[in-house]
Amino acid sequence: MPRLLMIAAAGLMLAGCASDYDYNKFPDQEPWTMSRNGSEIDYELLDRVLFRNDSADLSDHAERVIAALADEARHHPGTAIVVDGYTDTVGTPEHNLGLSNARAIAVADALVKEGINGRKISTHGYGETELAVPTGDQVPERRNRRVVIRLVPG
């Protein structure tokens, strides 16, 4: 397994892990997907690694995972980090836009705490505009409460 995949597998259960999730329940499944788009590397959380409803708080576990991601980012010194936050459709679009921004900022702050240069990090909140799982209004969908972390050429 490539080094990047091993570190990320050990590490990207980030950004507000749901407190009721049993991480031992699916030991052979990674809680995220990693993809490449040219020289960009994207990490997207799957439905087992999520924010609690209406929250941007990181769990202790999430902070440990972000530390592992920070280590991986240091192996790519020529990259910048883009943190994109998202929500489900519960709440108003205005509230969700603010919440998605807060989620992205929480992850960025944790990366800075781990020694990543804050000038290399940008954050974006998309609210409920780019749903991972399409739903109607006011539908709580855990898979939509996520953050995508992108390592992009800097």
Secondary structure, DSSP 8 states (H G I E B T S, - for coil): --HHHHHHHHH---SS--TT--TTSSTTS-SEEEEEETTEEEEEE-TTS---TT-----HHHHHHHHHHHHHHHT-TTEEEEEEE---SSS-HHHHHHHHHHHHHHHHHHHHHTT--GGGEEEEE-TTSS-SS---TT---GGGS-EEEEEEE-
